[in-house]
Amino acid sequence: MDRVGLFTPTPDPFPPQHALRERGGVEQVDDRFWFVAPHALVQQGFAEASCFSSRSMSGAPSDSLLHMDGDEHRRVRRLIGRGFAPRAMHGTQGTVRAIAEEL
């Protein structure tokens, strides 16, 4: 299968994805994307930052939680987590609703 085919517009994208899942493992789709299957291997990858890092692909410094791994990710997540707790989010409902209606 053509590796680019996974992301090429097609009437039915599922057969190429199914074939990759059947083979399992890790396959590079293009210079920026990798396909990982089965689910157990995905979980293993998330647990091993040395193998699959969340660092920015550009290599540019980033303060985004999305680009942090391991202890650094946990430390920052603990710091900001309270701001996203249900009680805190509920307190923003009126403001968010007003902005959405205005837009």
Contacts in CASP RR format, 6 or more apart in sequence:
PFRMAT RR
TARGET T0000
AUTHOR 0000-0000-0000
METHOD contacts of the structure
MODEL  1
MDRVGLFTPTPDPFPPQHALRERGGVEQVDDRFWFVAPHALVQQGFAEAS
CFSSRSMSGAPSDSLLHMDGDEHRRVRRLIGRGFAPRAMHGTQGTVRAIA
EEL
1 16 0 8 1.000
1 19 0 8 1.000
1 20 0 8 1.000
2 8 0 8 1.000
3 27 0 8 1.000
3 28 0 8 1.000
3 29 0 8 1.000
3 30 0 8 1.000
4 29 0 8 1.000
4 30 0 8 1.000
5 16 0 8 1.000
6 13 0 8 1.000
6 16 0 8 1.000
6 17 0 8 1.000
6 20 0 8 1.000
6 29 0 8 1.000
6 33 0 8 1.000
6 35 0 8 1.000
7 29 0 8 1.000
7 30 0 8 1.000
7 33 0 8 1.000
10 16 0 8 1.000
17 35 0 8 1.000
20 27 0 8 1.000
20 35 0 8 1.000
20 37 0 8 1.000
21 37 0 8 1.000
21 38 0 8 1.000
23 37 0 8 1.000
24 37 0 8 1.000
24 38 0 8 1.000
24 41 0 8 1.000
25 36 0 8 1.000
25 37 0 8 1.000
25 38 0 8 1.000
25 41 0 8 1.000
26 34 0 8 1.000
26 35 0 8 1.000
26 36 0 8 1.000
26 41 0 8 1.000
27 34 0 8 1.000
27 35 0 8 1.000
28 34 0 8 1.000
28 35 0 8 1.000
29 35 0 8 1.000
32 57 0 8 1.000
36 42 0 8 1.000
36 45 0 8 1.000
36 52 0 8 1.000
45 51 0 8 1.000
45 52 0 8 1.000
46 52 0 8 1.000
49 69 0 8 1.000
49 70 0 8 1.000
53 69 0 8 1.000
54 66 0 8 1.000
54 67 0 8 1.000
54 68 0 8 1.000
54 69 0 8 1.000
54 73 0 8 1.000
55 62 0 8 1.000
55 67 0 8 1.000
55 69 0 8 1.000
56 62 0 8 1.000
56 64 0 8 1.000
56 67 0 8 1.000
65 73 0 8 1.000
65 76 0 8 1.000
65 77 0 8 1.000
65 80 0 8 1.000
68 76 0 8 1.000
82 88 0 8 1.000
83 89 0 8 1.000
END
